[in-house]
Amino acid sequence: MMKIFKRILLLLTVVITSTVVYNYPKLNILAGYSAKNTASSVFLANRSLALTDSTDTNFSPVHLASDKIDLENKTASSSVFGLLSRKAVYREGLGSVLTLRDTDETTVYSTPNRSFLDTTNLYPFWNASQKDTVFGNINYKKLDKTIDALCEASNTRAIVVVYKDKIIGEQYARGFRQDSKILGWSMTKSILSTVFGVLQYQGKLNVQNRALVESWQNDARKDITLHNLLQMNSGLEWDENYDEISDATKMLFLDRDMSRAQENKPLVGKPNESWNYSSGTTNLLSRLLRNLFKTHQEYLDFWYSDLIDKIGMSTMVLEADLSGNYVGSSYSWATARDWGKLGLLYLHNGNWNGEQLFDKDWVEYVTTPSPGSSGVYGAHFWLNTEGQFKDVPKNMYCAHGYQGQRVYVLPDQDLVVVRFGLSEFEENEFLKGILEAIE
């Protein structure tokens, strides 16, 4: 009997060990996701750990991780079944980042310089309360009903509707307010694209130029242009899959320098003929931006001085990886109102309160469909050119992020619509209701 018991015990030990070894990489990703988002939610967005655990990290399989925070050192730790632990540290001005070694917690980083505008200016040019404006052509009951319906039917956190530069509709979920910073996820890609537009307007680059990645110069990748990368049409291999271990998840939760993940991939298609959505491409573009500046400090400052702070997105924080590059694919935080300003900048063709930040042709550029995308993607913006949303104008375009983060630009209606939440939603019906409220 004792021999049988020992054999069963041995078998169980082997099974458990094998299971842990097999799933260890997945546990690493799960714990990393939970630690990173907990640190950002608590220390950047000023939410409680309880709220974060019950919302941001409370979905399968991330909910398997247990989270702890260290208020003094501004770190968050997450473990899965006590088998593996990951830690993230908050850095003022740069957001949170997963650590890969102990010294990452104490490393001194360069941080961006910020310059804020006159706080007495009214929204959207700053954040002072706007004067009440009632438009005779707006059916406010229909508008409010549409907003209420979305908030009741989905995990919506914030909605802001801006018509002719005036907020005509706004609602927040319990625990969120006008000053709540919310993660934009892949809407950060549209911020990065806009920085390229600003630099091109200033004559500091041409997106039609080759990307000039040093490691590509001795093979066919040397012909890839910035344009190909901005349109996600480089032909490079990439797996953007968040349901398993993939190029994207390894980059976001295991890499010190996230800009290298796409660089090291081979060509599997032809540039300008092989559309493939890739967060790795965006982070490579972030480093290529870095290469345009003489110093790292200039790179950190430019995104704010010539775009973000210029349009009064004072609450926005761009998060950087351990190498110091902004994670242009995924990590930027701001209030819903401030996110709306990005849409308004495009609505006004790059002109902000009388100052031209990028050429009006840049709007046409980012909304030109990328070959192979079936009309859904431009230059780091999502499109409706083929009428995917059947009740929405085909010239609508948007910044688009995971779990339904959106900034919609509707030029014909002089309208910007912002939605934040924790799940995807019925976009066509939502936008249709808002459009029907504008008579």
ZIWO-V961915 format. One record per residue. N is the residue number from 1. NEAR is the number of other C-alpha atoms within 10 Angstrom. Layout:
# ZIWO-V961915
n: {N & N}
near: {NEAR & NEAR}
This chain:
# ZIWO-V961915
n: {1 & 2 & 3 & 4 & 5 & 6 & 7 & 8 & 9 & 10 & 11 & 12 & 13 & 14 & 15 & 16 & 17 & 18 & 19 & 20 & 21 & 22 & 23 & 24 & 25 & 26 & 27 & 28 & 29 & 30 & 31 & 32 & 33 & 34 & 35 & 36 & 37 & 38 & 39 & 40 & 41 & 42 & 43 & 44 & 45 & 46 & 47 & 48 & 49 & 50 & 51 & 52 & 53 & 54 & 55 & 56 & 57 & 58 & 59 & 60 & 61 & 62 & 63 & 64 & 65 & 66 & 67 & 68 & 69 & 70 & 71 & 72 & 73 & 74 & 75 & 76 & 77 & 78 & 79 & 80 & 81 & 82 & 83 & 84 & 85 & 86 & 87 & 88 & 89 & 90 & 91 & 92 & 93 & 94 & 95 & 96 & 97 & 98 & 99 & 100 & 101 & 102 & 103 & 104 & 105 & 106 & 107 & 108 & 109 & 110 & 111 & 112 & 113 & 114 & 115 & 116 & 117 & 118 & 119 & 120 & 121 & 122 & 123 & 124 & 125 & 126 & 127 & 128 & 129 & 130 & 131 & 132 & 133 & 134 & 135 & 136 & 137 & 138 & 139 & 140 & 141 & 142 & 143 & 144 & 145 & 146 & 147 & 148 & 149 & 150 & 151 & 152 & 153 & 154 & 155 & 156 & 157 & 158 & 159 & 160 & 161 & 162 & 163 & 164 & 165 & 166 & 167 & 168 & 169 & 170 & 171 & 172 & 173 & 174 & 175 & 176 & 177 & 178 & 179 & 180 & 181 & 182 & 183 & 184 & 185 & 186 & 187 & 188 & 189 & 190 & 191 & 192 & 193 & 194 & 195 & 196 & 197 & 198 & 199 & 200 & 201 & 202 & 203 & 204 & 205 & 206 & 207 & 208 & 209 & 210 & 211 & 212 & 213 & 214 & 215 & 216 & 217 & 218 & 219 & 220 & 221 & 222 & 223 & 224 & 225 & 226 & 227 & 228 & 229 & 230 & 231 & 232 & 233 & 234 & 235 & 236 & 237 & 238 & 239 & 240 & 241 & 242 & 243 & 244 & 245 & 246 & 247 & 248 & 249 & 250 & 251 & 252 & 253 & 254 & 255 & 256 & 257 & 258 & 259 & 260 & 261 & 262 & 263 & 264 & 265 & 266 & 267 & 268 & 269 & 270 & 271 & 272 & 273 & 274 & 275 & 276 & 277 & 278 & 279 & 280 & 281 & 282 & 283 & 284 & 285 & 286 & 287 & 288 & 289 & 290 & 291 & 292 & 293 & 294 & 295 & 296 & 297 & 298 & 299 & 300 & 301 & 302 & 303 & 304 & 305 & 306 & 307 & 308 & 309 & 310 & 311 & 312 & 313 & 314 & 315 & 316 & 317 & 318 & 319 & 320 & 321 & 322 & 323 & 324 & 325 & 326 & 327 & 328 & 329 & 330 & 331 & 332 & 333 & 334 & 335 & 336 & 337 & 338 & 339 & 340 & 341 & 342 & 343 & 344 & 345 & 346 & 347 & 348 & 349 & 350 & 351 & 352 & 353 & 354 & 355 & 356 & 357 & 358 & 359 & 360 & 361 & 362 & 363 & 364 & 365 & 366 & 367 & 368 & 369 & 370 & 371 & 372 & 373 & 374 & 375 & 376 & 377 & 378 & 379 & 380 & 381 & 382 & 383 & 384 & 385 & 386 & 387 & 388 & 389 & 390 & 391 & 392 & 393 & 394 & 395 & 396 & 397 & 398 & 399 & 400 & 401 & 402 & 403 & 404 & 405 & 406 & 407 & 408 & 409 & 410 & 411 & 412 & 413 & 414 & 415 & 416 & 417 & 418 & 419 & 420 & 421 & 422 & 423 & 424 & 425 & 426 & 427 & 428 & 429 & 430 & 431 & 432 & 433 & 434 & 435 & 436 & 437 & 438 & 439}
near: {6 & 7 & 8 & 9 & 10 & 11 & 12 & 12 & 12 & 12 & 12 & 12 & 12 & 12 & 12 & 12 & 12 & 12 & 11 & 15 & 12 & 11 & 11 & 15 & 15 & 18 & 24 & 21 & 20 & 26 & 25 & 30 & 22 & 29 & 33 & 26 & 23 & 31 & 32 & 28 & 24 & 22 & 23 & 24 & 21 & 12 & 18 & 14 & 18 & 10 & 15 & 19 & 20 & 12 & 13 & 16 & 22 & 15 & 12 & 9 & 12 & 19 & 18 & 18 & 25 & 18 & 24 & 15 & 20 & 11 & 10 & 6 & 11 & 19 & 26 & 28 & 23 & 26 & 22 & 22 & 11 & 9 & 10 & 17 & 19 & 24 & 27 & 27 & 25 & 22 & 24 & 15 & 18 & 22 & 24 & 30 & 28 & 28 & 23 & 16 & 8 & 9 & 9 & 15 & 19 & 10 & 10 & 9 & 14 & 13 & 17 & 21 & 13 & 15 & 13 & 15 & 15 & 11 & 13 & 11 & 14 & 14 & 19 & 24 & 21 & 22 & 19 & 13 & 11 & 14 & 10 & 9 & 9 & 10 & 13 & 9 & 9 & 17 & 15 & 17 & 10 & 16 & 21 & 17 & 14 & 21 & 24 & 14 & 13 & 18 & 19 & 10 & 10 & 15 & 18 & 24 & 22 & 25 & 24 & 23 & 24 & 22 & 18 & 13 & 19 & 19 & 21 & 18 & 17 & 18 & 19 & 18 & 15 & 8 & 10 & 15 & 14 & 14 & 14 & 19 & 24 & 24 & 26 & 29 & 22 & 25 & 27 & 25 & 30 & 25 & 23 & 22 & 21 & 27 & 22 & 24 & 25 & 22 & 19 & 17 & 19 & 12 & 9 & 11 & 16 & 15 & 16 & 11 & 13 & 16 & 20 & 16 & 17 & 9 & 11 & 16 & 11 & 8 & 10 & 12 & 23 & 15 & 17 & 23 & 22 & 22 & 21 & 26 & 26 & 24 & 28 & 29 & 28 & 27 & 22 & 24 & 17 & 21 & 15 & 16 & 12 & 11 & 8 & 13 & 16 & 13 & 20 & 22 & 22 & 18 & 20 & 25 & 22 & 17 & 18 & 18 & 20 & 32 & 27 & 16 & 20 & 22 & 20 & 12 & 15 & 15 & 16 & 12 & 15 & 15 & 22 & 19 & 15 & 22 & 23 & 20 & 18 & 22 & 28 & 27 & 28 & 28 & 28 & 25 & 26 & 24 & 22 & 17 & 20 & 20 & 14 & 14 & 14 & 9 & 10 & 16 & 15 & 15 & 21 & 23 & 18 & 21 & 23 & 24 & 17 & 14 & 21 & 26 & 20 & 19 & 25 & 25 & 25 & 20 & 19 & 21 & 22 & 25 & 25 & 23 & 23 & 20 & 13 & 21 & 25 & 28 & 30 & 31 & 30 & 22 & 24 & 25 & 26 & 22 & 23 & 31 & 26 & 28 & 26 & 27 & 25 & 24 & 25 & 30 & 22 & 21 & 24 & 17 & 19 & 25 & 17 & 21 & 11 & 8 & 10 & 15 & 23 & 24 & 17 & 17 & 12 & 21 & 19 & 13 & 15 & 23 & 23 & 19 & 22 & 25 & 19 & 15 & 19 & 14 & 18 & 20 & 25 & 22 & 26 & 28 & 24 & 24 & 29 & 21 & 20 & 14 & 15 & 15 & 18 & 12 & 15 & 18 & 20 & 15 & 15 & 21 & 25 & 24 & 25 & 23 & 21 & 17 & 17 & 21 & 28 & 28 & 29 & 25 & 25 & 24 & 17 & 10 & 14 & 14 & 23 & 27 & 26 & 24 & 26 & 26 & 23 & 16 & 13 & 15 & 17 & 12 & 15 & 13 & 16 & 17 & 20 & 16 & 19 & 22 & 21 & 14 & 18 & 17 & 8}
